[in-house]
Amino acid sequence: MYHDFVEDNTECDPWTTTVSSFRKDLQWLVDNGYSFVLPSELVAGKELPEKAVMLTMDDGYTSNYEIAYPILQEFGAKTVISLIVSRQSYDPTHWLSWDMCREMADSGLVEFGSHTYKSHAYSEEYNTYGIQHRPEETEEEYDERILPDLQLSIDEIEANLGQKVLLFAYPQGRTDDWASDFIKEHFAISLTTVAAPADISNGLYNLPRYNINTVNRPSMYLK
């Protein structure tokens, strides 16, 4: 799991990765015989390579295109970017534009998932994250607040990219049973932020991921 990318010698937080760190990660994966897979390949149900890894990027930062994408091309590596879709329509200096997304999608190296339309943030008022239901909120009220948001994220991605949305990344990794039926009906894969290898023999929902950044490098690398 990656988020934002920065040039070398830039101060990093737990959600940023430098150019050299990302290139080092991909070089290590290639040198150790890993094959990069996309959501569509998981959903197809074909037997995976013995060493399969899915690179994921959350939120949809411009740096995914400007910094990470050229390195993906260099290694022939694949990734899925989960978009907070409402952000695609503003601040192109920080968030991916649809044109950037289309170029990456057309390359065959990048697929796109949903990270909600605009229900990603933490709520101080309710102390809830992402799509978690609020205290004293009824399930009907929750459905009216969250499910149209998720549907809009799907509709916007498919309309702008012509690519079926197969994957949903839970904001901050926080699941909610009230959304589970909708997610299983509309997505083939869902991702959390639990740090562990993914065992897809148990299905493709609530898959764990390792957060990779430059501040805390994995003990590598991961065995």
Summary of the structure (lengths in Angstrom):
residues: 223
radius of gyration: 17.0
end to end distance: 16.2
largest distance: 52.3
contacts: 681
relative contact order: 0.16
helix: 39%
strand: 17%
